[in-house]
Amino acid sequence: MTTIDTDIAVAGAGPVGLAAAAALAERGWRVLVVDPAHDGAWANNFGVWEDRLPHPEAAGRRWSRARLWYGEQRAQVLDRPYVRVRNGVLQGLLNERIKAANGRFIDAHVSRSEARPGGVSLHTNKGTVARARLVIDATGHSACLVERAPARAWQVAYGIDADLEGYEEDPDILGLMDWRPAMPGDEEPPSFLYEMPLGGRRVFLEETSLASDPPLSMPLLRARLEQRIRRRGWRVRSVHAVERCRIPLDAGLPTEPDGVVAIGGAAAQVHPATGYQLTRGLDTAQRLAEALPLDGDSATLTRAGRGAVWSMGARANRLLHLYGLDVVLGLDAEATRSFFQSFFSTGEAGWRTMLDADASPLSTAVTMLKMLTVAPSPIRRSLFSASAARRAVGLRSHSHLSESPVSGSPVSGSAGLPEEIPWRSP
Ligand SMILES: Cc1cc2nc3c(=O)[nH]c(=O)nc-3n(C[C@H](O)[C@H](O)[C@H](O)COP(=O)(O)OP(=O)(O)OC[C@H]3O[C@@H](n4cnc5c(N)ncnc54)[C@H](O)[C@@H]3O)c2cc1C
């Protein structure tokens, strides 16, 4: 057995774990990162608003505008640039920052943590024990050290990065949400197309269920994507990558053992009504590092760390977003289209606020009220729905949670999903 003494051990080397480790090491902490492969490739295809990415060097392809379709004749274009993240660049620069600040890495799985006088012992599957004053759980939505009530609502998406014959869309416009039906008569429960033109005939297309409970099945999303491709007259020439995405939207806030602070996916920091989380996690990593007093003992660091991840304001905002999530879950396809049309007609300041998980709860509430003034009456009724209110404050029964086919499962990879069917060119 090898024992390593450190100040802070970070479990998980995803974007949020590495960002936390870098910011902490730069503030003078001795930091140890534990992950089975700290420089293994990140699988997720990340897209974010350009102005929210704290590392501009990691911005890859850029779209100056983003388009939404609410119906055959109803479209809207947002003048807010969006970028695809160059995962290798972001990961490389975070790893470099950690190394330059004398941070260390162990390639191993964390198996458990254990409180000890003055801190925490972190055990790995390779027999190493890290003794730290504070442990950060950044192991993503599967959260290896903290407990959370499992999610009921999920974002599910099936995407391909492919070359398409006949694909000639404007390369400067991101397709943020295309709510037109994949096929007339096949639109319940609703899903939309997310479209990143990558230059020439290459495109990343993803059929996405924004939020569903129970979660939409991967084969249904895949079939809808095939239908859209066929209807648009495109032909798949080659598929470079397939993404199967499952994001828990409403997992409970973490219950953390002594000396452990969760962050990122492990801390349920995902925006409950959009599934976005990357830039918020990166911001939180910096905030966490700034909040820890350098002379603090384990209990002080734990308290400060938890407060930095889930402040009272962030908790209040989360309740409002959970309310929004429940409204969305109750809408059929036509109502979903009207809802988003109303949402994006609240004006740029309004929709920016609602998309920002770290906005002030007051500005979120004001935007929600503003939506009431612009939304058609069925949407207004949904906004007032009692079930949404009950759920947001946690009064709805969780008794059927265990029946959810994917509750508690890891989000990426094909675990628990039907076998992958080879991609057919229509
Ligand atoms: C397919 C997909 C696409 C997404 N796209 C976007 C997007 O475009 N924009 C956006 O804002 N958000 C997106 N998200 C949501 C969110 O940003 C991601 O889930 C993000 O990866 C979360 O970052 P994280 O660092 O918290 O966790 P992860 O990226 O999941 O990283 C967790 C790390 O912990 C490690 N780990 C796990 N268990 C252990 C263990 N026992 N011991 C040690 N290490 C362990 C893993 O190896 C991994 O390196 C997406 C999510 C998915 C699933």
The ligand as an SDF file (V2000), in Angstrom:
LIG
                    3D

 53 58  0  0  0  0  0  0  0  0999 V2000
  -22.8570   13.2780  -24.1480 C   0  0  0  0  0  0  0  0  0  0  0  0
  -22.9260   14.5590  -23.3350 C   0  0  0  0  0  0  0  0  0  0  0  0
  -22.8210   15.7820  -23.9950 C   0  0  0  0  0  0  0  0  0  0  0  0
  -22.8550   16.9690  -23.2420 C   0  0  0  0  0  0  0  0  0  0  0  0
  -22.7590   18.1630  -23.9230 N   0  0  0  0  0  0  0  0  0  0  0  0
  -22.7470   19.3070  -23.2200 C   0  0  0  0  0  0  0  0  0  0  0  0
  -22.6010   20.5450  -23.9060 C   0  0  0  0  0  0  0  0  0  0  0  0
  -22.5270   20.5830  -25.1390 O   0  0  0  0  0  0  0  0  0  0  0  0
  -22.5540   21.6900  -23.1620 N   0  0  0  0  0  0  0  0  0  0  0  0
  -22.6320   21.6760  -21.7900 C   0  0  0  0  0  0  0  0  0  0  0  0
  -22.5720   22.7320  -21.1560 O   0  0  0  0  0  0  0  0  0  0  0  0
  -22.8170   20.5030  -21.1250 N   0  0  0  0  0  0  0  0  0  0  0  0
  -22.8760   19.3300  -21.7980 C   0  0  0  0  0  0  0  0  0  0  0  0
  -23.0330   18.1560  -21.1260 N   0  0  0  0  0  0  0  0  0  0  0  0
  -23.2920   18.1970  -19.6490 C   0  0  0  0  0  0  0  0  0  0  0  0
  -22.0110   18.3440  -18.7810 C   0  0  0  0  0  0  0  0  0  0  0  0
  -21.3390   19.5050  -19.1100 O   0  0  0  0  0  0  0  0  0  0  0  0
  -21.0790   17.1600  -18.9030 C   0  0  0  0  0  0  0  0  0  0  0  0
  -21.7200   16.0510  -18.3330 O   0  0  0  0  0  0  0  0  0  0  0  0
  -19.6740   17.3480  -18.2830 C   0  0  0  0  0  0  0  0  0  0  0  0
  -18.8400   16.3280  -18.8190 O   0  0  0  0  0  0  0  0  0  0  0  0
  -19.6390   17.3000  -16.7830 C   0  0  0  0  0  0  0  0  0  0  0  0
  -18.3110   17.5410  -16.3780 O   0  0  0  0  0  0  0  0  0  0  0  0
  -17.6900   16.9000  -15.0570 P   0  0  0  0  0  0  0  0  0  0  0  0
  -16.2190   17.2580  -15.0750 O   0  0  0  0  0  0  0  0  0  0  0  0
  -18.5060   17.2700  -13.8850 O   0  0  0  0  0  0  0  0  0  0  0  0
  -17.8480   15.3140  -15.2330 O   0  0  0  0  0  0  0  0  0  0  0  0
  -17.2970   14.3270  -16.3390 P   0  0  0  0  0  0  0  0  0  0  0  0
  -16.9640   15.0290  -17.5940 O   0  0  0  0  0  0  0  0  0  0  0  0
  -18.2770   13.2070  -16.4040 O   0  0  0  0  0  0  0  0  0  0  0  0
  -15.9190   13.7940  -15.7300 O   0  0  0  0  0  0  0  0  0  0  0  0
  -15.9000   12.8780  -14.6590 C   0  0  0  0  0  0  0  0  0  0  0  0
  -14.5070   12.2810  -14.5410 C   0  0  0  0  0  0  0  0  0  0  0  0
  -14.4950   11.4690  -13.3780 O   0  0  0  0  0  0  0  0  0  0  0  0
  -13.8240   10.2510  -13.6520 C   0  0  0  0  0  0  0  0  0  0  0  0
  -14.3110    9.2430  -12.7240 N   0  0  0  0  0  0  0  0  0  0  0  0
  -15.5470    8.6510  -12.6770 C   0  0  0  0  0  0  0  0  0  0  0  0
  -15.5850    7.7680  -11.6700 N   0  0  0  0  0  0  0  0  0  0  0  0
  -14.3760    7.8160  -11.0660 C   0  0  0  0  0  0  0  0  0  0  0  0
  -13.8100    7.1280   -9.9470 C   0  0  0  0  0  0  0  0  0  0  0  0
  -14.4800    6.2030   -9.2540 N   0  0  0  0  0  0  0  0  0  0  0  0
  -12.5290    7.4140   -9.5970 N   0  0  0  0  0  0  0  0  0  0  0  0
  -11.8070    8.3550  -10.2790 C   0  0  0  0  0  0  0  0  0  0  0  0
  -12.3000    9.0280  -11.3410 N   0  0  0  0  0  0  0  0  0  0  0  0
  -13.5540    8.7550  -11.7210 C   0  0  0  0  0  0  0  0  0  0  0  0
  -14.1350    9.9600  -15.1150 C   0  0  0  0  0  0  0  0  0  0  0  0
  -13.1090    9.1340  -15.6680 O   0  0  0  0  0  0  0  0  0  0  0  0
  -14.1270   11.3720  -15.7180 C   0  0  0  0  0  0  0  0  0  0  0  0
  -12.8230   11.7120  -16.1760 O   0  0  0  0  0  0  0  0  0  0  0  0
  -23.0050   16.9380  -21.8320 C   0  0  0  0  0  0  0  0  0  0  0  0
  -23.1360   15.7030  -21.1950 C   0  0  0  0  0  0  0  0  0  0  0  0
  -23.0930   14.5260  -21.9390 C   0  0  0  0  0  0  0  0  0  0  0  0
  -23.2380   13.2140  -21.2160 C   0  0  0  0  0  0  0  0  0  0  0  0
  1  2  1  0
  2  3  1  0
  2 52  2  0
  3  4  2  0
  4  5  1  0
  4 50  1  0
  5  6  2  0
  6  7  1  0
  6 13  1  0
  7  8  2  0
  7  9  1  0
  9 10  1  0
 10 11  2  0
 10 12  1  0
 12 13  2  0
 13 14  1  0
 14 15  1  0
 14 50  1  0
 15 16  1  0
 16 17  1  0
 16 18  1  0
 18 19  1  0
 18 20  1  0
 20 21  1  0
 20 22  1  0
 22 23  1  0
 23 24  1  0
 24 25  2  0
 24 26  1  0
 24 27  1  0
 27 28  1  0
 28 29  2  0
 28 30  1  0
 28 31  1  0
 31 32  1  0
 32 33  1  0
 33 34  1  0
 33 48  1  0
 34 35  1  0
 35 36  1  0
 35 46  1  0
 36 37  1  0
 36 45  1  0
 37 38  2  0
 38 39  1  0
 39 40  1  0
 39 45  2  0
 40 41  1  0
 40 42  2  0
 42 43  1  0
 43 44  2  0
 44 45  1  0
 46 47  1  0
 46 48  1  0
 48 49  1  0
 50 51  2  0
 51 52  1  0
 52 53  1  0
M  END
$$$$
